[in-house]
Each structure stands twice: as C-alpha cells, then as structure tokens.
C-alpha cells in the first residue's frame, strides 16, 4: 500500500538515521559527564528534529491519505479527518 511519504521515503529514513545518531551522541555525553546545559541543548535539537519529521509526515498524510478519503467520500473521509485531528492534537501536546 502506498503511503503519503512513499515518494520521499529515503529522505524520511535519512532524517531518522541522523536523529538516531544525535541520540547516541546524547548517550555519549551523559557517559562522559558532559555539562548539563550542553546535554539539554542537544536534547532540544533532537526534539526539534523529531517534530520536523512529524510535521512532514502529517503533511504527507493530509495531502495523500486524507485528500483521497475526502475525494472518495463516505464514512472513511470522516474517519481520516478525525484521525488527522487527533494526530495534530498529539503533536501540539508534545
């Protein structure tokens, strides 16, 4: 099944691998007793990077999945809009 991010899946995976490397760097910083503020700065960077991926995926979902469901109509359209709204709510709370 094709997903909204399928056309740029490699980009999403590359961004996630970069974030994974940042998290490993955080672990090293803790292991090496780095200064608290330096660690917090890096945590903030990782958080922003994850949020950027989330926003990209949400946009893809709206553009692909929700748009197609609305075009088809019926209860699936309502479900997709509700699902997208809940995803936005989770992102806003995080």
C-alpha positions as CSV (number, residue, x, y, z in Angstrom):
1,X,0.0,0.0,0.0
2,X,1.3,3.4,-0.9
3,X,1.6,5.9,1.9
4,X,1.9,9.7,1.6
5,X,5.6,9.7,2.3
6,X,6.4,6.9,-0.2
7,X,7.8,9.2,-2.8
8,X,10.4,10.5,-0.4
9,X,10.8,7.6,2.0
10,X,14.6,7.7,1.6
11,X,14.6,11.3,2.9
12,X,12.5,10.4,5.9
13,X,14.8,7.4,6.7
14,X,17.9,9.6,6.3
15,X,16.5,12.2,8.7
16,X,15.6,9.4,11.2
17,X,19.1,7.9,11.0
18,X,20.5,11.4,11.6
19,X,18.3,11.7,14.7
20,X,19.4,8.3,15.9
21,X,23.0,9.5,15.7
22,X,22.1,12.5,17.7
23,X,20.5,10.4,20.4
24,X,23.6,8.2,20.5
25,X,25.6,11.4,20.9
26,X,23.5,12.3,23.9
27,X,24.2,9.0,25.5
28,X,27.9,9.5,25.0
29,X,27.6,13.0,26.5
30,X,26.0,11.5,29.6
31,X,28.6,8.7,29.8
32,X,31.3,11.3,29.6
33,X,29.7,13.6,32.3
34,X,29.2,16.5,29.9
35,X,27.8,19.8,31.2
36,X,24.1,19.7,31.9
37,X,23.2,22.7,29.7
38,X,25.2,21.2,26.8
39,X,23.1,18.0,27.1
40,X,19.9,19.9,27.3
41,X,20.8,21.9,24.2
42,X,21.3,18.7,22.3
43,X,18.0,17.3,23.7
44,X,16.3,20.4,22.4
45,X,17.9,19.9,18.9
46,X,16.7,16.2,18.8
47,X,13.2,17.2,19.9
48,X,13.1,19.8,17.1
49,X,14.3,17.3,14.5
50,X,11.7,14.8,15.6
51,X,9.0,17.5,15.4
52,X,10.1,18.4,11.9
53,X,9.8,14.8,10.8
54,X,6.4,14.6,12.5
55,X,5.2,17.7,10.7
56,X,6.4,16.4,7.4
57,X,4.6,13.1,7.9
58,X,1.5,14.8,9.0
59,X,1.6,17.0,5.8
60,X,2.1,13.9,3.7
61,X,-0.9,12.2,5.5
62,X,-3.1,15.2,4.9
63,X,-2.1,15.6,1.3
64,X,-2.3,11.9,0.4
65,X,-4.5,9.8,2.7
66,X,-7.0,12.5,3.9
67,X,-7.3,14.1,0.5
68,X,-8.0,10.7,-1.2
69,X,-10.5,9.7,1.5
70,X,-12.4,13.0,1.1
71,X,-12.5,12.6,-2.6
72,X,-14.0,9.2,-2.2
73,X,-16.4,10.4,0.4
74,X,-18.4,8.3,2.9
75,X,-17.5,7.4,6.4
76,X,-13.9,6.8,5.6
77,X,-13.5,10.5,4.9
78,X,-14.9,11.4,8.3
79,X,-12.6,8.8,10.0
80,X,-9.5,10.2,8.2
81,X,-10.3,13.8,9.2
82,X,-10.8,12.7,12.8
83,X,-7.6,10.7,12.8
84,X,-5.6,13.7,11.4
85,X,-7.2,16.0,14.0
86,X,-6.1,13.6,16.8
87,X,-2.6,13.4,15.3
88,X,-2.4,17.2,15.4
89,X,-3.6,17.3,19.0
90,X,-0.9,14.8,20.0
91,X,1.8,16.9,18.3
92,X,0.6,20.1,20.0
93,X,0.6,18.5,23.4
94,X,4.1,17.1,22.9
